[in-house]
Amino acid sequence: MQQAEPYDWTETFWPLRVVLRRKTVARGLWEVDSWSAVRVESVRDEVHETQQVEPLPAQEDSQDYCWTGQGLELFLDERAAYRFNLSAEKPKLFVICTEDEEMGRVMRPYLVSASQDAAASYMDGGEEDVFAVPMPDAIQCWIEGFIARHGEPDLGLRSGKRRRYRGARKQESNHD
């Protein structure tokens, strides 16, 4: 790891490190690997130009892998999903992973998102694994600031719009 100037994070990108855990569990006569995301950590003070993995010291029944070169990117059109996540009792970050066959079936994260909508779409696809981890407080504040700077998302639930819509439907049915 190269120590250098702080990472060039912006109002829409926050550099992260992701720690994944592989645990071997018995299922009947077979042993299989079970993966989980342990945590995400801020790495705003480090430079990681490419994705790298470092196995951490093994524990009795599991092995942790620390991935650098990850980041959380925010998008304007996902503000409603961010607001929904932040309004939860325990906001989460979602780590989307795929198995890396070249590395001996090690799970590799390739996206971190604060959007439950994005996570759900990857889960629906069935080809990736999606893990939820607690969102660090600093990232919650950063996302709140992002929403404050760009405005609260329009959820389309204003009563005036609904009334106009209902009124338009009544008028259409009266013309039939």
Wavefront OBJ file of the C-alpha trace (Angstrom):
o trace
v 0.000 0.000 0.000
v 1.373 3.363 -1.019
v 1.068 6.254 1.444
v 0.599 9.501 -0.396
v -1.620 12.521 -0.646
v -5.170 11.851 0.553
v -7.331 10.126 -2.048
v -9.115 12.509 -4.369
v -12.610 11.923 -3.032
v -15.335 14.193 -4.248
v -18.882 15.101 -3.354
v -20.047 11.976 -5.238
v -17.277 9.435 -4.495
v -16.010 8.084 -1.153
v -13.092 5.569 -1.251
v -13.567 2.420 0.816
v -11.988 -0.830 1.880
v -14.247 -3.917 2.096
v -13.619 -6.860 4.416
v -15.208 -10.167 3.393
v -15.188 -13.402 5.401
v -15.110 -16.976 4.112
v -16.282 -19.613 6.537
v -16.390 -23.314 5.709
v -19.597 -24.925 6.936
v -20.818 -28.527 6.868
v -23.957 -29.226 4.854
v -24.786 -32.881 5.179
v -21.802 -34.838 3.869
v -20.291 -31.811 2.155
v -18.379 -28.758 3.231
v -19.151 -25.494 1.456
v -17.881 -21.954 1.667
v -20.215 -19.409 3.184
v -19.359 -15.758 2.547
v -20.338 -12.612 4.395
v -19.337 -8.967 4.401
v -17.812 -7.992 7.724
v -17.480 -4.225 7.297
v -16.542 -1.314 5.069
v -13.943 1.221 6.138
v -13.104 4.690 4.901
v -9.723 5.031 3.186
v -9.751 8.713 2.322
v -6.141 8.973 3.530
v -4.732 6.227 1.260
v -4.130 5.853 -2.471
v -5.327 2.672 -4.203
v -5.277 2.917 -7.970
v -6.354 -0.675 -8.564
v -8.388 -3.265 -6.719
v -6.182 -5.387 -4.465
v -6.873 -8.122 -1.929
v -4.923 -8.968 1.200
v -5.759 -12.072 3.243
v -5.911 -11.145 6.929
v -4.624 -13.515 9.634
v -6.757 -16.663 9.582
v -9.024 -17.527 12.471
v -9.902 -21.039 13.577
v -12.960 -21.426 11.363
v -12.775 -18.507 8.933
v -10.568 -16.381 6.686
v -11.016 -12.641 6.161
v -10.025 -10.836 2.967
v -9.442 -7.098 2.854
v -10.190 -5.507 -0.537
v -8.895 -2.042 -1.353
v -9.691 0.050 -4.407
v -13.437 0.120 -3.721
v -15.650 3.164 -3.384
v -19.165 4.418 -2.894
v -20.460 6.613 -5.701
v -23.633 8.671 -5.350
v -26.053 9.469 -8.184
v -28.688 12.213 -8.299
v -31.411 9.903 -9.581
v -31.006 7.590 -6.558
v -31.636 10.248 -3.877
v -35.024 8.743 -2.987
v -33.405 5.350 -2.331
v -30.677 7.006 -0.227
v -33.308 8.909 1.792
v -35.276 5.686 2.342
v -32.112 3.909 3.546
v -31.099 6.785 5.847
v -34.580 6.828 7.391
v -34.154 3.215 8.549
v -33.275 2.506 12.160
v -29.926 1.062 11.012
v -28.860 2.331 7.553
v -26.872 -0.136 5.455
v -24.340 -0.206 2.668
v -24.754 -2.979 0.127
v -21.704 -4.847 -1.144
v -22.265 -6.590 -4.486
v -19.822 -9.446 -5.104
v -18.999 -12.155 -7.580
v -16.844 -15.251 -7.257
v -13.388 -14.846 -8.783
v -12.500 -18.234 -10.311
v -8.928 -17.139 -11.098
v -8.264 -16.523 -7.400
v -9.509 -19.900 -6.263
v -13.173 -19.036 -5.866
v -12.560 -16.008 -3.670
v -15.500 -13.614 -3.455
v -14.611 -10.255 -5.044
v -16.597 -7.077 -4.381
v -17.174 -4.910 -7.436
v -19.802 -2.430 -6.260
v -20.746 -0.733 -3.001
v -24.095 1.060 -2.963
v -26.266 2.950 -0.489
v -29.334 2.221 -2.642
v -31.619 -0.635 -1.650
v -33.121 -0.425 -5.135
v -29.732 -1.136 -6.745
v -29.068 -3.983 -4.306
v -32.476 -5.511 -5.027
v -31.890 -5.432 -8.777
v -28.620 -7.364 -8.349
v -30.343 -9.845 -6.044
v -33.088 -10.359 -8.642
v -30.455 -11.134 -11.269
v -29.197 -14.057 -9.187
v -25.644 -14.006 -10.544
v -24.133 -11.874 -7.793
v -24.113 -12.095 -4.023
v -25.341 -9.012 -2.153
v -24.302 -8.388 1.438
v -25.515 -5.636 3.769
v -23.206 -4.018 6.326
v -23.845 -1.183 8.781
v -23.288 2.240 7.232
v -20.583 4.205 9.079
v -21.802 7.447 10.669
v -19.415 9.583 8.589
v -20.889 8.180 5.374
v -24.435 8.792 6.638
v -23.528 12.462 7.199
v -21.882 12.683 3.762
v -25.006 11.304 2.048
v -27.228 13.667 4.069
v -25.055 16.536 2.798
v -25.340 15.265 -0.781
v -29.143 15.228 -0.511
v -29.171 18.676 1.146
v -27.015 20.184 -1.636
v -29.096 18.692 -4.457
v -32.546 18.860 -2.892
v -34.818 16.293 -1.383
v -35.988 13.741 -3.932
v -39.422 14.242 -5.442
v -41.316 11.097 -4.575
v -44.388 12.113 -6.551
v -46.578 11.872 -3.467
v -47.715 15.475 -3.205
v -51.417 15.625 -2.539
v -51.942 18.322 -5.176
v -50.604 16.064 -7.916
v -52.771 13.183 -6.771
v -55.862 15.367 -6.686
v -55.188 16.684 -10.176
v -54.662 13.142 -11.396
v -57.859 11.883 -9.740
v -59.737 14.865 -11.104
v -58.405 14.197 -14.603
v -59.586 10.586 -14.393
v -63.059 11.681 -13.292
v -63.272 14.117 -16.180
v -62.172 11.415 -18.635
v -64.825 9.019 -17.360
v -67.514 11.728 -17.593
v -66.718 12.208 -21.291
v -67.323 8.535 -22.151
l 1 2 3 4 5 6 7 8 9 10 11 12 13 14 15 16 17 18 19 20 21 22 23 24 25 26 27 28 29 30 31 32 33 34 35 36 37 38 39 40 41 42 43 44 45 46 47 48 49 50 51 52 53 54 55 56 57 58 59 60 61 62 63 64 65 66 67 68 69 70 71 72 73 74 75 76 77 78 79 80 81 82 83 84 85 86 87 88 89 90 91 92 93 94 95 96 97 98 99 100 101 102 103 104 105 106 107 108 109 110 111 112 113 114 115 116 117 118 119 120 121 122 123 124 125 126 127 128 129 130 131 132 133 134 135 136 137 138 139 140 141 142 143 144 145 146 147 148 149 150 151 152 153 154 155 156 157 158 159 160 161 162 163 164 165 166 167 168 169 170 171 172 173 174 175 176
